[in-house]
């Protein structure tokens, strides 16, 4: 993220590619944080969906993680799709409901 803040996007992309190559999908939640901070909302949402499918432990901080704040107003996370839905089997909230719970 530092490279991105320094307007060195090619270095930022290279650093993220190296981490992604080493960690694979195991870093899904962290990749979502990075893309959210970079302003790449579609990519951040894509990685959050991956994190959700993988039961990434980072999702425990979903409601309070400030690095995901750029996603909280995302229209894809609002409306009918984001109503708090609890799975009858697991009792877990959907990803969208968890993100919007912080509002």
SERO-4910 file (N, C-alpha, C, O; in steps of 0.05 Angstrom, whole numbers):
BEGIN
 pado doro    nc1    nc2    nc3   cac1   cac2   cac3    cc1    cc2    cc3    oc1    oc2    oc3
  Unk    A     16    -24      0      0      0      0     17     25      0      9     46    -10
  Unk    A     41     23     12     58     46     12     66     55    -16     66     78    -23
  Unk    A     73     35    -33     80     42    -61     56     56    -74     60     76    -89
  Unk    A     33     47    -69      9     60    -81      6     89    -72      1    107    -87
  Unk    A     10     93    -46      8    120    -34     30    138    -45     27    163    -46
  Unk    A     53    126    -53     75    142    -65     72    145    -95     91    154   -108
  Unk    A     49    137   -106     44    138   -135     64    121   -151     72    128   -173
  Unk    A     71     99   -139     89     79   -152     72     54   -157     78     33   -146
  Unk    A     52     57   -174     33     35   -178     45     10   -189     38    -12   -182
  Unk    A     65     13   -207     77    -11   -218     92    -27   -196     91    -51   -196
  Unk    A    105    -13   -178    117    -26   -155     97    -39   -137    101    -61   -126
  Unk    A     75    -25   -133     53    -36   -116     42    -61   -128     37    -81   -114
  Unk    A     37    -60   -154     26    -84   -168     46   -107   -167     37   -130   -163
  Unk    A     71   -102   -170     92   -123   -168     93   -135   -140     95   -159   -138
  Unk    A     92   -118   -120     93   -128    -92     68   -145    -87     70   -167    -74
  Unk    A     45   -137    -95     20   -152    -91     21   -178   -107     12   -199    -96
  Unk    A     31   -177   -131     34   -202   -147     52   -222   -133     46   -246   -133
  Unk    A     74   -213   -121     92   -231   -107     79   -243    -83     82   -267    -78
  Unk    A     64   -228    -68     50   -238    -44     28   -258    -53     25   -279    -41
  Unk    A     14   -251    -74     -8   -268    -84      4   -295    -94     -8   -316    -89
  Unk    A     27   -294   -107     40   -318   -116     48   -336    -93     47   -360    -95
  Unk    A     57   -323    -72     66   -339    -48     43   -349    -31     45   -372    -21
  Unk    A     22   -334    -28      0   -341    -10    -24   -353    -24    -40   -367    -12
  Unk    A    -27   -347    -50    -51   -356    -64    -76   -344    -52    -76   -321    -43
  Unk    A    -98   -359    -52   -123   -349    -42   -124   -347    -11   -143   -335      0
  Unk    A   -104   -357      3   -103   -355     32   -102   -326     42   -109   -321     65
  Unk    A    -94   -308     25    -93   -280     33   -117   -264     23   -115   -239     20
  Unk    A   -139   -277     16   -162   -264      4   -172   -240     19   -177   -219      6
  Unk    A   -175   -242     45   -185   -219     60   -165   -195     59   -174   -172     56
  Unk    A   -140   -201     61   -120   -180     60   -119   -167     32   -115   -143     29
  Unk    A   -122   -183     11   -123   -172    -16   -147   -153    -19   -145   -132    -32
  Unk    A   -170   -161     -7   -193   -144     -8   -187   -117      6   -196    -96     -4
  Unk    A   -173   -118     28   -166    -93     42   -149    -75     24   -153    -51     22
  Unk    A   -129    -88     11   -111    -73     -7   -126    -60    -30   -124    -36    -35
  Unk    A   -143    -75    -43   -157    -65    -66   -177    -43    -57   -182    -24    -72
  Unk    A   -189    -46    -34   -207    -26    -23   -192      0    -19   -202     22    -26
  Unk    A   -169     -1     -8   -153     23     -3   -143     35    -29   -139     59    -31
  Unk    A   -139     19    -49   -130     29    -76   -154     41    -91   -150     53   -112
  Unk    A   -178     37    -81   -202     47    -95   -212     29   -117   -230     37   -132
  Unk    A   -202      4   -118   -211    -15   -138   -233    -32   -125   -229    -55   -116
  Unk    A   -257    -20   -124   -280    -32   -109   -288    -60   -121   -292    -78   -106
  Unk    A   -290    -62   -148   -298    -88   -158   -279   -111   -151   -287   -133   -144
  Unk    A   -253   -105   -152   -233   -125   -145   -234   -131   -115   -231   -155   -107
  Unk    A   -238   -111    -99   -240   -115    -70   -264   -133    -63   -262   -152    -47
  Unk    A   -287   -128    -76   -310   -145    -72   -306   -173    -81   -315   -192    -68
  Unk    A   -292   -176   -103   -286   -203   -114   -270   -219    -93   -275   -242    -88
  Unk    A   -250   -205    -81   -233   -219    -62   -248   -225    -36   -243   -245    -23
  Unk    A   -267   -207    -28   -283   -212     -5   -301   -237     -9   -305   -253      9
  Unk    A   -311   -239    -33   -328   -263    -39   -311   -288    -37   -320   -308    -27
  Unk    A   -286   -287    -47   -268   -309    -44   -262   -315    -15   -263   -339     -6
  Unk    A   -257   -295      1   -252   -298     30   -277   -311     43   -274   -329     60
  Unk    A   -300   -303     35   -325   -314     47   -327   -344     40   -334   -360     57
  Unk    A   -322   -351     15   -324   -379      6   -304   -396     20   -309   -419     26
  Unk    A   -280   -384     26   -259   -399     39   -260   -399     70   -243   -410     83
  Unk    A   -280   -385     81   -282   -382    110   -257   -369    121   -247   -378    142
  Unk    A   -247   -349    108   -223   -335    116   -227   -323    145   -247   -310    149
  Unk    A   -209   -329    163   -212   -319    190   -212   -288    192   -221   -277    212
  Unk    A   -201   -275    172   -202   -245    171   -230   -234    172   -235   -211    179
  Unk    A   -249   -251    163   -277   -242    162   -288   -235    190   -309   -222    193
  Unk    A   -275   -245    211   -283   -239    238   -282   -209    243   -297   -198    260
  Unk    A   -265   -195    229   -261   -166    232   -277   -150    212   -274   -125    210
  Unk    A   -293   -163    196   -307   -150    174   -323   -125    182   -322   -105    168
  Unk    A   -337   -126    205   -353   -104    213   -337    -80    222   -347    -57    221
  Unk    A   -313    -84    231   -298    -62    244   -272    -55    230   -259    -36    238
  Unk    A   -265    -70    209   -240    -64    195   -241    -38    180   -255    -36    160
  Unk    A   -227    -17    189   -228      9    176   -217      9    147   -224     26    131
  Unk    A   -200    -11    141   -189    -11    113   -210    -19     93   -206    -15     69
  Unk    A   -233    -29    102   -255    -36     84   -276    -13     82   -296    -17     68
  Unk    A   -271      9     96   -290     31     96   -298     40     67   -321     47     63
  Unk    A   -280     40     48   -288     48     21   -310     31      9   -323     39    -10
  Unk    A   -314      7     20   -335    -11      9   -362     -7     22   -382    -16     11
  Unk    A   -363      6     44   -388      8     59   -411     22     45   -434     16     50
  Unk    A   -404     40     27   -425     54     12   -430     42    -15   -446     53    -31
  Unk    A   -417     20    -21   -420      7    -47   -448     -2    -52   -460    -16    -36
  Unk    A   -460      7    -74   -488      0    -80   -492    -30    -84   -514    -40    -80
  Unk    A   -471    -44    -92   -474    -73    -95   -479    -87    -68   -488   -110    -67
  Unk    A   -473    -73    -47   -477    -84    -20   -502    -73     -6   -506    -77     18
  Unk    A   -519    -60    -21   -543    -48    -10   -568    -60    -23   -565    -75    -43
  Unk    A   -591    -54    -12   -616    -64    -24   -623    -92    -15   -613   -101      7
  Unk    A   -639   -106    -30   -649   -132    -22   -627   -152    -17   -629   -168      1
  Unk    A   -606   -151    -33   -585   -170    -31   -570   -168     -4   -556   -187      4
  Unk    A   -573   -145      9   -557   -141     33   -574   -144     59   -564   -138     80
  Unk    A   -598   -153     57   -613   -157     81   -600   -178     98   -588   -197     87
  Unk    A   -602   -174    124   -589   -194    142   -602   -221    138   -625   -225    147
  Unk    A   -588   -239    126   -599   -266    122   -583   -285    139   -558   -286    137
  Unk    A   -596   -300    155   -583   -320    171   -588   -348    160   -611   -355    155
  Unk    A   -566   -362    156   -569   -389    146   -581   -407    167   -572   -406    190
  Unk    A   -602   -422    160   -615   -439    180   -596   -461    190   -600   -471    212
  Unk    A   -576   -468    174   -557   -489    183   -535   -479    200   -527   -492    220
  Unk    A   -524   -456    192   -500   -447    207   -505   -423    226   -490   -419    244
  Unk    A   -527   -409    221   -533   -386    238   -515   -362    232   -514   -343    247
  Unk    A   -501   -363    209   -482   -341    202   -495   -321    183   -512   -328    167
  Unk    A   -488   -295    187   -497   -274    170   -484   -276    143   -461   -285    140
  Unk    A   -498   -266    123   -485   -265     96   -463   -244     97   -463   -226    114
  Unk    A   -445   -245     78   -423   -226     75   -433   -197     73   -423   -180     87
  Unk    A   -453   -193     56   -464   -166     52   -476   -155     78   -472   -131     84
  Unk    A   -490   -171     92   -502   -162    117   -481   -154    137   -484   -135    152
  Unk    A   -459   -169    138   -437   -163    157   -424   -136    150   -418   -120    168
  Unk    A   -420   -131    124   -408   -106    116   -426    -82    123   -416    -62    133
  Unk    A   -452    -85    119   -470    -63    124   -477    -59    153   -488    -39    160
  Unk    A   -471    -79    170   -477    -77    198   -462    -54    212   -471    -45    233
  Unk    A   -440    -46    201   -424    -25    213   -435      3    208   -428     22    223
  Unk    A   -453      6    189   -464     32    183   -478     45    206   -488     67    204
***
